[in-house]
Amino acid sequence: MKLLRPHNLYYRKTMTNASTWKDDLPKAGKCTRLVVYVEQPINSPQHQLGETGPLVATRVADHITKLEVVVDGNHPIKSVTGIEAQIFNWYASKKMPPDMIRDLALGRSWSIFIFDFGRYFGDPLYYLDWEKHKSAELRVTNNVDGTIWTGLVLCVDEWLLEDPAVPPSKGVFVDRELKEYTTVQNGEEPTEIPTTDPVRSLILRAVPATSAAAPYHYKRDHFLTVETLNLSFKEEKEKILDNMYARELMWANTERYGLAKAGGVLLASQTGNTVQKSGIGYRRHTVVSFADIVGTALITNFIGAYTYRDNPLHMTPQSATNCYADWIAEGDSFHDSFMLFDAEEPVEQNLLTSDKAPVRLKVKTENNANAAGATVDLLLSTLEEYGKTLGK
């Protein structure tokens, strides 16, 4: 019988502002999952900022600029931002991260980052075997500035395969950012996808530019900043995505992975309205409830939620009195991302391997000035096998 056992590695370790926290990972055990919890304690006198930036980083995940699991000195097998870690986990597990997003005067906020090293949680064939590595280290980097966000607290758990009958691990799945670039109007960005290690998935994230004049939404839908997509194998003799519109790919992903959901509690005021990213790239529904904080009639402090279909959520009361908004959103495209290639089940038989090379991706930007200036990240998950590229 396969037994999965949680094991706490670090509990409530304080992270210094704008720094990297590092510590050793175990030397023995069969690890199927590593979970990193990062929490922001209550900061009673501080509320989220208003329309500055123009978008405010209101989630703990926004402030985690790098998460790395590094083995054998300097070999990263996970190397992503906090948001990218959640994107990988969303497509692999089809579950939203159980984060808490709220105004820091109300209570603690936190984000949870889950790293599975196999095809799925509890995979008995692919897992991280600590004993196969000379060393292992976790590195967590944050960019908090010590004003509203300060004194992050970190906890780390691992899940172990305890069954002695589990065979030796074949390898682990490695997640990383392959490339980042900025879009130009009517431009085309070519990328050759490496197949040195078999590819499990290729994900694209597109975050459109914002406008200081209208900070309550993006300049353009994310599926227009990357309007069409081409993914081909063997000098374009085989095509997975053939001039496919990103909007249709977004809906195809929804059919496969389901709608994404997110929610939070924030303070809005007449003098400093709250604008934040919901986490949903194409919002279908946004529901907002509200409560005043001074005991006056609720209708006086009614909150308006700017419910344009893109990611940012803008809330403001009609009066000058502050009030809290409790919101939930549902829609497509978690964190503005698109799954371009994902190995079908059984995963190990449908990996993208070197016999398909060269593998090329071409991304076309819409011919509109507002489609320029978007940030595009390409995220790659590959299999590294023990005895080849990985381990002692």
N, C-alpha and C positions, 0 to 999 in steps of 0.2 A: 504494500500500500504506500502510495506517495504521500509524505507528510510535509506540509509547509509550515515553517515556524518563524514568527517574527522575532527580531532581536534588535534591541536598541543599542546603537553605537555611540551617539552623542545626544545629550539632553540639555536644552536651554543654554547653549553657548552664545555669548554675546559677540556680535560682529562689530568691529570698528567701522565708523562711517567711511565711505569711499575707499575701500580696501579689499583685499582678498584674504579670506579665511582658509587656512589649509590644515589638514591633519591626516594621519595615516588611516587606511582602511585595513580590514583584517588580513591575516596571513594564512588562514585556513577556512574551509567551508565552501559549500556549493551555493552561490548566490544567484537567485533567479530575478530578484528585484531590489532596487535601492530607492528609498523614499527620502526626499529632502523637504523638510517643513521650514519655511522662513516666515517669521511673525513680526509684526510691528506692534509694540506695546501701546497702550493708551497714551495719548499726548494731549491731556485735558484742555489746555488753553488754545490748542491749535486746530483750525479747520482747514479743509482743502482750499487751495488758492482759487481765485476767480479766473477770469478769461485772460490767462497769460500763457504764452508759450507757442501757439495759442491753445494747445491741448495739455491738460494737466495729467501727470502720471499718478493716477489715483489707486493703482493696484500694486501690491508688493512685487508681483512678477515684472512690472515695468522697471523696477529698480535692481533687478538681478541681471547684470550685463554679461556674466559668464558662469556657466556650470560645467565643471570638468571632472571626469573620472580618468585619472592618469596612472598607467601601470609601467613597470620596468623603467623608471626614471623619467621618461618624457614621451611616452606613447599614449596619446589620448584615445580612449574608446567611447567617450561621450564628451563633446565639446560644443555647447550650444548656449544661447541666452535663455533666460527664464521663459520668455514667450515661446521660443523655439522648442524647448523641452515639452511644453504643454501641447504644442502642435503635433509633435511626433506621437505623444501618448494618446491624443484624441483619435488619430487615424488608426493606431494599433489596437486600442481598447474600445473605441467608440463610446467613451465616457468623458463627461466634462470634469475637469479638476474641481474638487470640493473646496474652492477658495471662499474667503470672506472678504468682501469689499465694502468698507463703510468709512464714514467720517471718523477721524481719529479721536475726536472728542467723545464719541459714542462708545467706543470699545476697541478691542484689538482687531486688526486686519491680518490676514495671512494668505499665502499662496503655497501650493503643494506641487512638487515636481517629482514625477515617477519615472524611473529608468528601468525598463525591462530589458534583460540581456538576451533573452531568447525570442522565439517566434511569438510567444504569449507568456503570461504570468504562470509560472509553474512548469515551464517547458523542461522535460527530463532529458532532452538531447542537446540543447544549446543553453548554456548558462555560464556565468563567470566563476571559474574555479580559482580561488585566491591562491591555492598552493602552486599553480602553474606560473606564478609571477614572482619576481625577485622583490618587488615592492608595489604598493598601490596607495594612491592618495586622492582625496576629495578636495577640490578647490572651488570656492564660491565667492564671486566678486560682486560687490554692490556699488552703486553710485549715489547713495543718499548724501544730502548736503548738510545735515545736522539742524535743519530748521523744523519743518513739519515732520519730515521723515528722519528718524534718528534711533540708534540703539537697536538694530534688528537682532532678533533672537533666532537661533538655528537648532533644529533637532534632526537627527538622521537615524533611520531604521533600515535594516536589511531583512529580506525574507530568504530563508535557507531551505534547500531541499535536504531533508533528513533521512530519506530512505536509502539504506546502504546498497540496495539493488539498482539504484540509478546508475546508468553506464557513464563512462568518462565523457566529458563535454566535447562536442565537435568544434565549438567556437562560440563567438558572441557577435551580436549585431551592433555596429558602430554608427553613431549618429553625429553628424557635423554640418556646419554651414559650408557649402561648396563655393559660393560666390555671392557678392553683393554689388549692385550697380544702380545708377539713377537713370530713369527713363528720359528720353527726349521725344518731342512731337514727331509722330510718323516714323519713328526709328525702329530698327530691327536689331536685336541683340542675339548673336550666335554663341553657343556654348557647347563644347565637346565634353560629354559625360564620361568620366573615367570608369573603366570596367576591370581594372587590375584585381579588385575584389568584387565578387558577385553583388549586384545591386538589388536591394529589396524594395526601396521606394525612392521616389524623387518628388519633392514638394516645392511649390513656388508660393512665396508670400509677397503680395504687392500692397504697399501702404502709400496711398496717394498723398500729394502735397496738400498742405492746409493753407488757409488764407487768414492773415491777421484781421482783415476787414470782415470776415464771416467765419469765426472760429468754431461755429457750431456744427459744421460738417466739412467733409473733404471737398476739394475742388472738383473731383471727378469720382465716379464709381470705380472701385478697384478692378472690376472686370473690363473696364474701358482703358485703363492705363496699360493693361496687358491684353489687348483686344483679341488677338489670334495667337494660337500655339501650334507649333509643329515639332513632333518628336519622331525621329526616324532612326532606323538601324541599317547597317551595311550600305553606306553611301546612298541612303534614301531609297534603297530597294524595298525595304519594309517600313511601313509607317504605322505608328500607334495613334498619334494625333496628327491629322492631316488638315491643316488650316482650320482648326476647330476654334470656335468662338469661346472665350473664357466664360461668358455667361452660361452657355449651355454645359460646359464642363462643370461649373459650379453646381448646377442643378443635378447633373449626373452623379456628382459626389454626394449630394443630399440623398439621392435615391439609395446610395450604397451605405453611407455612414450615418444618415439621420440628421435631423435639425439640431443645431447647437443652441444651448440655453445659457444665460448668464443673469446675474442680479446683484444688487448692492443697495446700500443706504448712504446717502450723502446730504450735506447741508447746502441749501441754495439761499442766496440773499439778493436783494435788489442791487446792492453795490458790488457784489462779487459773484456773479452767476457761475454755476458749476458746469464745466464742459469736460467730459471724460470719454474714453473709449469703452464701448460696451463689451468688446470682444467678439461681436458678431459682424461679419463683413457685409452682410446684406440682411438688415433687420426686416422681418415680416410683421412682427408684433412687438409693441412695447407697452407695458402696463405700469402705471405709476400711482401709488397711493401717497398720502402726505399727512403730516401732523405738525402743528405749530409748536414752538418751544416757549411761548410766553403766556399761554392760556387764553388767547383771544379766539374769536370764531374762526373755524377752519376756512370758511369761504373767503375770509379776508386775505388769507395767505395762500390762496390756491396756487399750485405750481403748474406751470405750463411746461410740457416736455416737447422739445423740438424733435419730431419723429420722422425725419428724413430717413430713407432706407439704408444709408450707409452706417459705418461703425460708430462715430462719435454721437454722444447723447448729451443734449443741452437742456438744463432745467433752470427755471427762474420763477420766483413768486411774483404776483401782481402787486403786492404791497412791499414796503420797505422792511418788513419784519422777516427775520430769518425763519426758515422752516425746513424740516427734514423730508426728503423724498426716498421712498422705498420702491425700487423698480425691479422689474424682471423683463428680459428681452429674449426673443426667440427668432431664429433665422438661419440663413445659410452661411457657409464659408467662415469657419472658426478662425479667429485672429487673421482675417483677410487672406486665407490660404487656399490653394488649389492642389489636390493630389493629381500629379501628372502620370505617375506609374507606380503601381502597387502590386507586388507579386500575389497571384491568386493562390488559394489553398490547393494542394499542400505547398506551403511557401518554399520549402527547400528544393522543390522540383520546378519552380517557376521563377527563379531568380534570373536577373538580366546578366548574362555572362559575356566573357570576352569574345565568344564566337559571333556575337552580334555587332562587334565594333566595325567601324566607328559609330558611336551613338551620339546623335546631334540634336540639340534643342534650339529652336529659333522662336523668339518671342517678339511679336509685332505690337507697337504702341499705336493707339488711335491717332488719327490725323486731326488733333484738336490741341490747342495751346494748353488747355487745362490738364491734359494727360501727361504733360511733361513734369519732371521734378519728383516723380514717385520713387520710393525706395523699394527695390526688388531683391529678395533673398532667395537663393536656391539652396534647399536642404536635402542632404543625401544620407541614406541609410544603407550600409553595406555589411556583408558578412566577412568577418576575419576568422580564419580557421586555426585552431591549435595545431602546432607542428608545421605550419607554413609561415604565416606572417605574424603569429601571435604566440606568446608564452615562451617558457624556457626551452 
